[in-house]
Amino acid sequence: MTAEGQLHEAQTEFDDHVVRALESLGDVPRSCLLLRTVAELSYVEISACMQIPEGTAMSHVSRSKARLRRLLHEDFATPADQDL
């Protein structure tokens, strides 16, 4: 993945990497992330749906996003990226 978030032409397995990265998350953190990013629920709605405090929902989303970024960056880092 480029610094601009674009896929390189050779990245045909990107979806598999995303699914693997999502599967590496626990059930609750993954659910919070997907409810926020896919279903576009607010943190208040996620809190009610998951029966967890709002701050916990926010933490799960934040940490899950960071983990996915790190895992996907590791999967797709080019030799030039390794120098950064």
N, CA, C and O atoms as a printed pandas DataFrame, in Angstrom:
     atom_number atom_name residue_name chain_id  residue_number  x_coord  y_coord  z_coord
0              1         N          MET        A               1    0.849   -1.165    0.000
1              2        CA          MET        A               1    0.000    0.000    0.000
2              3         C          MET        A               1    0.900    1.235    0.000
3              4         O          MET        A               1    1.902    1.289    0.714
4              5         N          THR        A               2    0.537    2.197   -0.791
5              6        CA          THR        A               2    1.331    3.418   -0.855
6              7         C          THR        A               2    1.005    4.311    0.335
7              8         O          THR        A               2    0.030    4.077    1.049
8              9         N          ALA        A               3    1.821    5.328    0.541
9             10        CA          ALA        A               3    1.591    6.277    1.631
10            11         C          ALA        A               3    0.242    6.972    1.485
11            12         O          ALA        A               3   -0.334    7.431    2.471
12            13         N          GLU        A               4   -0.260    7.050    0.257
13            14        CA          GLU        A               4   -1.554    7.684    0.001
14            15         C          GLU        A               4   -2.718    6.717    0.184
15            16         O          GLU        A               4   -3.871    7.088   -0.034
16            17         N          GLY        A               5   -2.422    5.473    0.586
17            18        CA          GLY        A               5   -3.475    4.489    0.805
18            19         C          GLY        A               5   -3.926    3.769   -0.448
19            20         O          GLY        A               5   -4.935    3.064   -0.422
20            21         N          GLN        A               6   -3.204    3.927   -1.543
21            22        CA          GLN        A               6   -3.558    3.266   -2.795
22            23         C          GLN        A               6   -2.925    1.877   -2.847
23            24         O          GLN        A               6   -1.834    1.663   -2.318
24            25         N          LEU        A               7   -3.609    0.950   -3.482
25            26        CA          LEU        A               7   -3.076   -0.390   -3.629
26            27         C          LEU        A               7   -2.079   -0.435   -4.779
27            28         O          LEU        A               7   -2.280    0.199   -5.815
28            29         N          HIS        A               8   -1.006   -1.187   -4.587
29            30        CA          HIS        A               8   -0.071   -1.442   -5.677
30            31         C          HIS        A               8   -0.742   -2.416   -6.647
31            32         O          HIS        A               8   -1.606   -3.196   -6.246
32            33         N          GLU        A               9   -0.357   -2.374   -7.885
33            34        CA          GLU        A               9   -0.967   -3.234   -8.901
34            35         C          GLU        A               9   -0.861   -4.707   -8.535
35            36         O          GLU        A               9   -1.760   -5.484   -8.857
36            37         N          ALA        A              10    0.202   -5.100   -7.878
37            38        CA          ALA        A              10    0.439   -6.506   -7.564
38            39         C          ALA        A              10   -0.313   -6.973   -6.312
39            40         O          ALA        A              10   -0.150   -8.121   -5.901
40            41         N          GLN        A              11   -1.111   -6.133   -5.713
41            42        CA          GLN        A              11   -1.791   -6.494   -4.468
42            43         C          GLN        A              11   -3.133   -7.159   -4.725
43            44         O          GLN        A              11   -4.184   -6.608   -4.398
44            45         N          THR        A              12   -3.088   -8.331   -5.305
45            46        CA          THR        A              12   -4.321   -9.044   -5.624
46            47         C          THR        A              12   -4.897   -9.777   -4.418
47            48         O          THR        A              12   -6.061  -10.177   -4.443
48            49         N          GLU        A              13   -4.115   -9.960   -3.378
49            50        CA          GLU        A              13   -4.563  -10.709   -2.209
50            51         C          GLU        A              13   -4.971   -9.794   -1.057
51            52         O          GLU        A              13   -5.036  -10.239    0.089
52            53         N          PHE        A              14   -5.246   -8.528   -1.345
53            54        CA          PHE        A              14   -5.520   -7.568   -0.279
54            55         C          PHE        A              14   -6.705   -7.992    0.588
55            56         O          PHE        A              14   -6.623   -7.919    1.814
56            57         N          ASP        A              15   -7.805   -8.434   -0.027
57            58        CA          ASP        A              15   -8.986   -8.835    0.742
58            59         C          ASP        A              15   -8.662   -9.950    1.726
59            60         O          ASP        A              15   -9.136   -9.934    2.862
60            61         N          ASP        A              16   -7.853  -10.924    1.294
61            62        CA          ASP        A              16   -7.471  -12.016    2.185
62            63         C          ASP        A              16   -6.701  -11.497    3.392
63            64         O          ASP        A              16   -6.884  -11.982    4.509
64            65         N          HIS        A              17   -5.851  -10.524    3.167
65            66        CA          HIS        A              17   -5.072   -9.944    4.261
66            67         C          HIS        A              17   -5.974   -9.187    5.228
67            68         O          HIS        A              17   -5.781   -9.248    6.442
68            69         N          VAL        A              18   -6.957   -8.475    4.688
69            70        CA          VAL        A              18   -7.889   -7.727    5.542
70            71         C          VAL        A              18   -8.705   -8.698    6.391
71            72         O          VAL        A              18   -8.881   -8.476    7.589
72            73         N          VAL        A              19   -9.200   -9.762    5.785
73            74        CA          VAL        A              19   -9.981  -10.748    6.534
74            75         C          VAL        A              19   -9.123  -11.380    7.621
75            76         O          VAL        A              19   -9.577  -11.535    8.754
76            77         N          ARG        A              20   -7.899  -11.745    7.292
77            78        CA          ARG        A              20   -6.991  -12.327    8.295
78            79         C          ARG        A              20   -6.722  -11.347    9.431
79            80         O          ARG        A              20   -6.703  -11.737   10.598
80            81         N          ALA        A              21   -6.515  -10.085    9.094
81            82        CA          ALA        A              21   -6.272   -9.060   10.118
82            83         C          ALA        A              21   -7.502   -8.894   10.998
83            84         O          ALA        A              21   -7.377   -8.790   12.218
84            85         N          LEU        A              22   -8.692   -8.869   10.396
85            86        CA          LEU        A              22   -9.921   -8.759   11.181
86            87         C          LEU        A              22  -10.099   -9.969   12.092
87            88         O          LEU        A              22  -10.528   -9.835   13.238
88            89         N          GLU        A              23   -9.770  -11.141   11.581
89            90        CA          GLU        A              23   -9.907  -12.358   12.385
90            91         C          GLU        A              23   -8.929  -12.389   13.556
91            92         O          GLU        A              23   -9.142  -13.122   14.521
92            93         N          SER        A              24   -7.864  -11.603   13.479
93            94        CA          SER        A              24   -6.890  -11.574   14.575
94            95         C          SER        A              24   -7.404  -10.774   15.772
95            96         O          SER        A              24   -6.841  -10.850   16.864
96            97         N          LEU        A              25   -8.475  -10.009   15.562
97            98        CA          LEU        A              25   -9.074   -9.236   16.643
98            99         C          LEU        A              25  -10.006  -10.124   17.454
99           100         O          LEU        A              25  -10.531  -11.113   16.944
100          101         N          GLY        A              26  -10.209   -9.773   18.701
101          102        CA          GLY        A              26  -11.200  -10.471   19.506
102          103         C          GLY        A              26  -12.598  -10.172   18.991
103          104         O          GLY        A              26  -12.798   -9.242   18.210
104          105         N          ASP        A              27  -13.555  -10.962   19.431
105          106        CA          ASP        A              27  -14.930  -10.802   18.958
106          107         C          ASP        A              27  -15.508   -9.421   19.259
107          108         O          ASP        A              27  -16.096   -8.787   18.382
108          109         N          VAL        A              28  -15.342   -8.956   20.489
109          110        CA          VAL        A              28  -15.918   -7.666   20.874
110          111         C          VAL        A              28  -15.220   -6.506   20.163
111          112         O          VAL        A              28  -15.899   -5.645   19.603
112          113         N          PRO        A              29  -13.873   -6.457   20.168
113          114        CA          PRO        A              29  -13.228   -5.363   19.433
114          115         C          PRO        A              29  -13.582   -5.351   17.945
115          116         O          PRO        A              29  -13.819   -4.290   17.368
116          117         N          ARG        A              30  -13.616   -6.539   17.324
117          118        CA          ARG        A              30  -13.964   -6.621   15.899
118          119         C          ARG        A              30  -15.390   -6.135   15.673
119          120         O          ARG        A              30  -15.652   -5.390   14.729
120          121         N          SER        A              31  -16.310   -6.552   16.535
121          122        CA          SER        A              31  -17.705   -6.119   16.402
122          123         C          SER        A              31  -17.826   -4.610   16.534
123          124         O          SER        A              31  -18.538   -3.971   15.759
124          125         N          CYS        A              32  -17.134   -4.039   17.516
125          126        CA          CYS        A              32  -17.173   -2.582   17.703
126          127         C          CYS        A              32  -16.643   -1.870   16.465
127          128         O          CYS        A              32  -17.238   -0.898   16.000
128          129         N          LEU        A              33  -15.536   -2.347   15.938
129          130        CA          LEU        A              33  -14.943   -1.731   14.747
130          131         C          LEU        A              33  -15.899   -1.799   13.563
131          132         O          LEU        A              33  -16.102   -0.801   12.871
132          133         N          LEU        A              34  -16.483   -2.961   13.327
133          134        CA          LEU        A              34  -17.381   -3.120   12.184
134          135         C          LEU        A              34  -18.675   -2.337   12.364
135          136         O          LEU        A              34  -19.205   -1.786   11.399
136          137         N          LEU        A              35  -19.182   -2.284   13.583
137          138        CA          LEU        A              35  -20.391   -1.488   13.820
138          139         C          LEU        A              35  -20.130   -0.011   13.557
139          140         O          LEU        A              35  -21.002    0.706   13.067
140          141         N          ARG        A              36  -18.928    0.434   13.886
141          142        CA          ARG        A              36  -18.582    1.848   13.675
142          143         C          ARG        A              36  -18.292    2.139   12.207
143          144         O          ARG        A              36  -18.804    3.117   11.660
144          145         N          THR        A              37  -17.485    1.310   11.565
145          146        CA          THR        A              37  -17.014    1.628   10.212
146          147         C          THR        A              37  -17.945    1.155    9.106
147          148         O          THR        A              37  -18.068    1.818    8.077
148          149         N          VAL        A              38  -18.593    0.034    9.302
149          150        CA          VAL        A              38  -19.469   -0.505    8.259
150          151         C          VAL        A              38  -20.915   -0.063    8.486
151          152         O          VAL        A              38  -21.561    0.456    7.575
152          153         N          ALA        A              39  -21.417   -0.269    9.697
153          154        CA          ALA        A              39  -22.798    0.089    9.997
154          155         C          ALA        A              39  -22.951    1.569   10.345
155          156         O          ALA        A              39  -24.068    2.079   10.428
156          157         N          GLU        A              40  -21.829    2.254   10.547
157          158        CA          GLU        A              40  -21.791    3.689   10.857
158          159         C          GLU        A              40  -22.612    4.051   12.097
159          160         O          GLU        A              40  -23.254    5.100   12.145
160          161         N          LEU        A              41  -22.580    3.156   13.112
161          162        CA          LEU        A              41  -23.250    3.452   14.369
162          163         C          LEU        A              41  -22.412    4.433   15.182
163          164         O          LEU        A              41  -21.188    4.471   15.056
164          165         N          SER        A              42  -23.072    5.213   16.003
165          166        CA          SER        A              42  -22.362    6.101   16.925
166          167         C          SER        A              42  -21.821    5.262   18.077
167          168         O          SER        A              42  -22.211    4.108   18.254
168          169         N          TYR        A              43  -20.927    5.847   18.850
169          170        CA          TYR        A              43  -20.387    5.122   20.002
170          171         C          TYR        A              43  -21.481    4.848   21.034
171          172         O          TYR        A              43  -21.442    3.826   21.718
172          173         N          VAL        A              44  -22.445    5.743   21.152
173          174        CA          VAL        A              44  -23.578    5.531   22.066
174          175         C          VAL        A              44  -24.372    4.304   21.604
175          176         O          VAL        A              44  -24.763    3.471   22.421
176          177         N          GLU        A              45  -24.607    4.200   20.294
177          178        CA          GLU        A              45  -25.354    3.059   19.752
178          179         C          GLU        A              45  -24.573    1.755   19.906
179          180         O          GLU        A              45  -25.151    0.715   20.223
180          181         N          ILE        A              46  -23.267    1.812   19.683
181          182        CA          ILE        A              46  -22.430    0.620   19.855
182          183         C          ILE        A              46  -22.460    0.181   21.309
183          184         O          ILE        A              46  -22.584   -1.007   21.608
184          185         N          SER        A              47  -22.347    1.148   22.208
185          186        CA          SER        A              47  -22.388    0.862   23.635
186          187         C          SER        A              47  -23.675    0.124   24.015
187          188         O          SER        A              47  -23.633   -0.873   24.736
188          189         N          ALA        A              48  -24.803    0.613   23.534
189          190        CA          ALA        A              48  -26.085   -0.017   23.838
190          191         C          ALA        A              48  -26.192   -1.402   23.207
191          192         O          ALA        A              48  -26.651   -2.350   23.846
192          193         N          CYS        A              49  -25.772   -1.512   21.968
193          194        CA          CYS        A              49  -25.851   -2.773   21.234
194          195         C          CYS        A              49  -24.975   -3.855   21.871
195          196         O          CYS        A              49  -25.390   -5.006   22.008
196          197         N          MET        A              50  -23.766   -3.468   22.255
197          198        CA          MET        A              50  -22.794   -4.426   22.799
198          199         C          MET        A              50  -22.886   -4.547   24.321
199          200         O          MET        A              50  -22.249   -5.418   24.914
200          201         N          GLN        A              51  -23.669   -3.686   24.947
201          202        CA          GLN        A              51  -23.822   -3.655   26.396
202          203         C          GLN        A              51  -22.471   -3.474   27.095
203          204         O          GLN        A              51  -22.116   -4.201   28.022
204          205         N          ILE        A              52  -21.730   -2.463   26.602
205          206        CA          ILE        A              52  -20.448   -2.082   27.189
206          207         C          ILE        A              52  -20.437   -0.564   27.342
207          208         O          ILE        A              52  -21.211    0.126   26.678
208          209         N          PRO        A              53  -19.571   -0.033   28.208
209          210        CA          PRO        A              53  -19.500    1.424   28.337
210          211         C          PRO        A              53  -19.074    2.083   27.017
211          212         O          PRO        A              53  -18.343    1.496   26.219
212          213         N          GLU        A              54  -19.544    3.302   26.813
213          214        CA          GLU        A              54  -19.217    4.036   25.584
214          215         C          GLU        A              54  -17.707    4.192   25.411
215          216         O          GLU        A              54  -17.190    4.025   24.307
216          217         N          GLY        A              55  -17.001    4.509   26.493
217          218        CA          GLY        A              55  -15.553    4.666   26.422
218          219         C          GLY        A              55  -14.848    3.384   26.016
219          220         O          GLY        A              55  -13.835    3.420   25.319
220          221         N          THR        A              56  -15.381    2.259   26.449
221          222        CA          THR        A              56  -14.816    0.962   26.067
222          223         C          THR        A              56  -15.004    0.727   24.571
223          224         O          THR        A              56  -14.101    0.237   23.893
224          225         N          ALA        A              57  -16.176    1.076   24.068
225          226        CA          ALA        A              57  -16.429    0.945   22.628
226          227         C          ALA        A              57  -15.443    1.804   21.846
227          228         O          ALA        A              57  -14.887    1.364   20.840
228          229         N          MET        A              58  -15.230    3.026   22.311
229          230        CA          MET        A              58  -14.294    3.928   21.640
230          231         C          MET        A              58  -12.881    3.349   21.659
231          232         O          MET        A              58  -12.167    3.414   20.659
232          233         N          SER        A              59  -12.484    2.788   22.791
233          234        CA          SER        A              59  -11.150    2.193   22.903
234          235         C          SER        A              59  -10.991    1.005   21.965
235          236         O          SER        A              59   -9.967    0.862   21.298
236          237         N          HIS        A              60  -12.012    0.155   21.919
237          238        CA          HIS        A              60  -11.945   -1.008   21.024
238          239         C          HIS        A              60  -11.789   -0.571   19.574
239          240         O          HIS        A              60  -10.979   -1.140   18.841
240          241         N          VAL        A              61  -12.545    0.423   19.154
241          242        CA          VAL        A              61  -12.465    0.899   17.769
242          243         C          VAL        A              61  -11.089    1.476   17.497
243          244         O          VAL        A              61  -10.475    1.155   16.480
244          245         N          SER        A              62  -10.601    2.316   18.385
245          246        CA          SER        A              62   -9.300    2.953   18.189
246          247         C          SER        A              62   -8.172    1.924   18.131
247          248         O          SER        A              62   -7.343    1.959   17.223
248          249         N          ARG        A              63   -8.143    1.011   19.096
249          250        CA          ARG        A              63   -7.073    0.000   19.124
250          251         C          ARG        A              63   -7.182   -0.966   17.948
251          252         O          ARG        A              63   -6.165   -1.409   17.413
252          253         N          SER        A              64   -8.399   -1.293   17.545
253          254        CA          SER        A              64   -8.583   -2.199   16.409
254          255         C          SER        A              64   -8.107   -1.561   15.113
255          256         O          SER        A              64   -7.470   -2.225   14.294
256          257         N          LYS        A              65   -8.405   -0.288   14.919
257          258        CA          LYS        A              65   -7.920    0.417   13.728
258          259         C          LYS        A              65   -6.395    0.438   13.700
259          260         O          LYS        A              65   -5.782    0.194   12.661
260          261         N          ALA        A              66   -5.793    0.729   14.838
261          262        CA          ALA        A              66   -4.328    0.778   14.913
262          263         C          ALA        A              66   -3.727   -0.588   14.615
263          264         O          ALA        A              66   -2.724   -0.682   13.908
264          265         N          ARG        A              67   -4.328   -1.649   15.147
265          266        CA          ARG        A              67   -3.812   -3.000   14.897
266          267         C          ARG        A              67   -3.931   -3.363   13.416
267          268         O          ARG        A              67   -2.997   -3.910   12.830
268          269         N          LEU        A              68   -5.078   -3.059   12.818
269          270        CA          LEU        A              68   -5.246   -3.360   11.393
270          271         C          LEU        A              68   -4.243   -2.594   10.543
271          272         O          LEU        A              68   -3.661   -3.152    9.613
272          273         N          ARG        A              69   -4.038   -1.314   10.859
273          274        CA          ARG        A              69   -3.040   -0.523   10.113
274          275         C          ARG        A              69   -1.668   -1.169   10.202
275          276         O          ARG        A              69   -0.968   -1.321    9.201
276          277         N          ARG        A              70   -1.294   -1.550   11.427
277          278        CA          ARG        A              70    0.026   -2.147   11.637
278          279         C          ARG        A              70    0.153   -3.471   10.887
279          280         O          ARG        A              70    1.148   -3.700   10.199
280          281         N          LEU        A              71   -0.844   -4.343   11.015
281          282        CA          LEU        A              71   -0.782   -5.640   10.347
282          283         C          LEU        A              71   -0.746   -5.502    8.833
283          284         O          LEU        A              71    0.033   -6.181    8.165
284          285         N          LEU        A              72   -1.586   -4.629    8.290
285          286        CA          LEU        A              72   -1.610   -4.463    6.836
286          287         C          LEU        A              72   -0.349   -3.793    6.334
287          288         O          LEU        A              72    0.130   -4.111    5.246
288          289         N          HIS        A              73    0.190   -2.878    7.104
289          290        CA          HIS        A              73    1.453   -2.247    6.706
290          291         C          HIS        A              73    2.562   -3.302    6.668
291          292         O          HIS        A              73    3.370   -3.323    5.739
292          293         N          GLU        A              74    2.600   -4.172    7.673
293          294        CA          GLU        A              74    3.609   -5.235    7.701
294          295         C          GLU        A              74    3.444   -6.174    6.514
295          296         O          GLU        A              74    4.431   -6.601    5.916
296          297         N          ASP        A              75    2.201   -6.497    6.171
297          298        CA          ASP        A              75    1.947   -7.407    5.054
298          299         C          ASP        A              75    2.356   -6.828    3.708
299          300         O          ASP        A              75    2.804   -7.555    2.821
300          301         N          PHE        A              76    2.198   -5.497    3.556
301          302        CA          PHE        A              76    2.394   -4.887    2.245
302          303         C          PHE        A              76    3.563   -3.924    2.173
303          304         O          PHE        A              76    3.715   -3.214    1.179
304          305         N          ALA        A              77    4.381   -3.886    3.191
305          306        CA          ALA        A              77    5.531   -2.983    3.164
306          307         C          ALA        A              77    6.492   -3.393    2.053
307          308         O          ALA        A              77    6.828   -4.569    1.914
308          309         N          THR        A              78    6.921   -2.438    1.282
309          310        CA          THR        A              78    7.918   -2.682    0.247
310          311         C          THR        A              78    9.298   -2.485    0.860
311          312         O          THR        A              78    9.410   -1.921    1.948
312          313         N          PRO        A              79   10.347   -2.938    0.187
313          314        CA          PRO        A              79   11.697   -2.719    0.727
314          315         C          PRO        A              79   11.960   -1.229    1.012
315          316         O          PRO        A              79   12.642   -0.911    1.986
316          317         N          ALA        A              80   11.446   -0.332    0.201
317          318        CA          ALA        A              80   11.644    1.104    0.436
318          319         C          ALA        A              80   10.936    1.528    1.713
319          320         O          ALA        A              80   11.435    2.393    2.433
320          321         N          ASP        A              81    9.769    0.928    2.013
321          322        CA          ASP        A              81    9.031    1.250    3.235
322          323         C          ASP        A              81    9.792    0.811    4.477
323          324         O          ASP        A              81    9.664    1.428    5.534
324          325         N          GLN        A              82   10.572   -0.237    4.359
325          326        CA          GLN        A              82   11.304   -0.774    5.504
326          327         C          GLN        A              82   12.318    0.244    6.038
327          328         O          GLN        A              82   12.676    0.208    7.215
328          329         N          ASP        A              83   12.774    1.142    5.177
329          330        CA          ASP        A              83   13.758    2.144    5.580
330          331         C          ASP        A              83   13.144    3.265    6.370
331          332         O          ASP        A              83   13.867    4.026    7.015
332          333         N          LEU        A              84   11.809    3.398    6.343
333          334        CA          LEU        A              84   11.134    4.499    7.041
334          335         C          LEU        A              84   11.140    4.330    8.524
335          336         O          LEU        A              84   10.610    5.176    9.244
